[in-house]
C-alpha cells in the first residue's frame, strides 16, 4: 500500500530523514553522506515538501504487508516529488526515492515511481525528472526501466527524465 504522508506524522518524517541520509551514504560514501547534511536539515527538507506555503510537493510511503491484520505494515520505502521551476520550464522532480534493503526487489520502487508520476501528471506537468550520482547504477536502472533517459551529465551527477502522461520512452 502506498499513501501520502501527513505533516503531523513526526515519527514517519524522522524515518524518511534517516533514510535520506542512508541514501547519501550509499551513493557518495558513508563519511561524506553523513557529513553532507545534519539530521535537522534533513527533517526540515521533508517538512518543506509537506508545507504548501513552501512547496507544491508530496511525500509518499510504501507499506509492506502488515504483520497483524487491520494494521499498516512497516514502511518499506518512500519517494518525494515536487513541482520545480527550472530555466527550461516547470517539471515534476523526484527529490528522493529510497527502499529499505530488506524490501528491495519486491516492486516497491516501481510502485513509488508510478505513484509519483501520477501525482506529477495530476499537477499538469509533462516532464518528470530526477538527479542522481552518475555511478548510482541501481537508481539509474530503475528509472530507465520506466522509460527515462539520461539527458544531462554534470559530473558527478546525471539527470534522467521522460515525458509523463504518455507511453514509456516517448519524449
C-alpha positions as CSV (number, residue, x, y, z in Angstrom):
1,X,0.0,0.0,0.0
2,X,1.2,3.5,-0.9
3,X,-0.1,6.6,0.9
4,X,0.8,10.3,1.3
5,X,2.5,11.4,4.5
6,X,0.7,13.8,6.8
7,X,2.6,16.8,8.2
8,X,1.8,15.6,11.7
9,X,3.5,12.3,11.4
10,X,6.7,13.2,13.2
11,X,8.0,9.6,13.5
12,X,7.5,8.9,9.8
13,X,9.1,12.2,8.9
14,X,12.1,11.3,11.1
15,X,12.3,7.9,9.4
16,X,12.3,9.4,6.0
17,X,15.1,11.9,7.0
18,X,17.2,9.0,8.3
19,X,16.6,7.1,5.1
20,X,17.6,10.2,3.1
21,X,20.9,10.1,4.9
22,X,21.2,6.4,4.2
23,X,20.7,7.2,0.5
24,X,23.5,9.7,0.6
25,X,25.8,7.3,2.4
26,X,25.0,4.5,-0.1
27,X,25.6,6.7,-3.1
28,X,28.5,9.0,-2.1
29,X,30.1,7.0,0.7
30,X,29.5,6.7,4.4
31,X,31.7,9.6,5.6
32,X,30.6,12.2,3.0
33,X,27.0,11.1,3.2
34,X,26.8,11.5,6.9
35,X,28.7,14.8,6.8
36,X,26.7,16.4,3.9
37,X,23.6,17.4,5.9
38,X,22.6,17.5,9.6
39,X,19.6,15.4,10.6
40,X,17.8,18.7,11.5
41,X,18.3,19.9,7.9
42,X,17.0,16.6,6.5
43,X,13.9,16.7,8.7
44,X,13.3,20.2,7.6
45,X,13.7,19.2,4.0
46,X,11.0,16.6,4.4
47,X,8.8,19.2,6.1
48,X,9.5,21.6,3.3
49,X,7.8,19.1,0.9
50,X,4.8,18.8,3.3
51,X,4.2,22.5,3.7
52,X,2.1,24.0,0.9
53,X,3.3,27.5,1.8
54,X,6.9,26.4,0.9
55,X,6.4,24.0,-2.0
56,X,3.9,22.2,-4.2
57,X,5.0,18.6,-3.4
58,X,4.0,15.3,-2.0
59,X,5.8,12.7,0.2
60,X,4.7,9.1,-0.3
61,X,5.5,6.0,1.7
62,X,5.0,2.4,0.7
63,X,4.0,-0.1,3.3
64,X,4.9,-3.7,3.3
65,X,2.4,-6.4,4.2
66,X,1.2,-5.9,7.8
67,X,2.3,-8.3,10.5
68,X,-1.1,-8.0,12.1
69,X,-4.3,-7.9,10.0
70,X,-6.0,-4.5,10.1
71,X,-2.8,-2.6,10.8
72,X,-0.3,-0.8,8.5
73,X,2.7,-2.8,7.7
74,X,6.2,-1.4,8.1
75,X,7.3,1.4,5.9
76,X,9.3,-0.3,3.1
77,X,10.3,2.9,1.2
78,X,9.4,6.5,0.3
79,X,9.6,9.0,-2.6
80,X,9.3,12.8,-2.6
81,X,8.1,14.7,-5.7
82,X,7.7,18.4,-6.3
83,X,6.9,20.9,-8.9
84,X,10.3,22.5,-9.8
85,X,10.8,25.7,-11.8
86,X,13.9,25.5,-13.9
87,X,15.4,27.6,-16.6
88,X,13.8,25.4,-19.3
89,X,10.4,25.4,-17.7
90,X,8.5,23.6,-15.0
91,X,9.0,19.9,-14.3
92,X,7.9,17.3,-11.8
93,X,11.1,16.4,-9.9
94,X,11.7,13.3,-7.9
95,X,13.7,14.7,-5.0
96,X,14.5,11.3,-3.4
97,X,13.5,7.7,-3.6
98,X,14.5,5.0,-1.1
99,X,13.6,1.4,-0.4
100,X,15.0,-0.4,2.7
101,X,17.4,-3.2,1.9
102,X,15.0,-5.9,3.3
103,X,12.2,-4.7,0.9
104,X,14.2,-4.3,-2.3
105,X,13.4,-6.3,-5.4
106,X,9.8,-6.6,-4.4
107,X,8.3,-3.9,-6.6
108,X,8.2,-1.1,-4.0
109,X,10.4,1.3,-6.0
110,X,8.4,0.7,-9.2
111,X,5.2,1.4,-7.3
112,X,6.6,4.6,-5.7
113,X,7.8,5.8,-9.1
114,X,4.5,5.1,-10.7
115,X,2.7,6.9,-7.9
116,X,5.0,9.9,-8.1
117,X,4.5,10.1,-11.9
118,X,0.7,10.0,-11.4
119,X,1.0,12.9,-8.9
120,X,3.2,14.9,-11.4
121,X,0.7,14.3,-14.2
122,X,-2.2,15.3,-12.0
123,X,-0.4,18.6,-11.4
124,X,-0.2,19.3,-15.1
125,X,3.5,18.5,-15.6
126,X,4.5,16.8,-18.8
127,X,8.1,16.1,-17.8
128,X,9.3,14.1,-14.8
129,X,13.0,14.2,-13.8
130,X,15.5,13.2,-11.2
131,X,19.2,13.8,-10.4
132,X,21.5,11.1,-9.0
133,X,25.1,10.2,-8.8
134,X,26.5,9.0,-12.2
135,X,27.5,5.8,-10.5
136,X,24.2,5.1,-8.9
137,X,23.5,2.1,-11.2
138,X,20.5,0.8,-9.3
139,X,18.5,4.0,-9.4
140,X,19.5,4.7,-13.0
141,X,18.4,1.2,-14.0
142,X,15.0,1.7,-12.1
143,X,14.3,4.9,-14.0
144,X,15.5,3.6,-17.3
145,X,13.1,0.6,-16.9
146,X,10.3,3.3,-16.7
147,X,11.4,4.9,-19.9
148,X,13.7,7.6,-18.5
149,X,16.9,8.6,-20.3
150,X,20.0,10.4,-19.1
151,X,19.6,13.9,-20.6
152,X,22.3,15.8,-18.7
153,X,25.7,14.8,-17.4
154,X,27.1,17.2,-14.8
155,X,29.8,15.1,-13.0
156,X,29.5,13.6,-10.6
157,X,25.7,13.8,-11.3
158,X,23.3,12.8,-14.1
159,X,19.8,13.9,-14.8
160,X,17.2,11.4,-16.0
161,X,13.9,12.5,-17.5
162,X,10.9,11.4,-19.5
163,X,7.6,12.7,-20.7
164,X,4.7,11.7,-18.5
165,X,1.1,11.1,-19.3
166,X,2.3,9.3,-22.5
167,X,3.7,6.0,-23.4
168,X,7.0,4.9,-21.8
169,X,10.0,6.1,-23.7
170,X,8.2,8.7,-25.7
171,X,9.8,12.1,-25.1
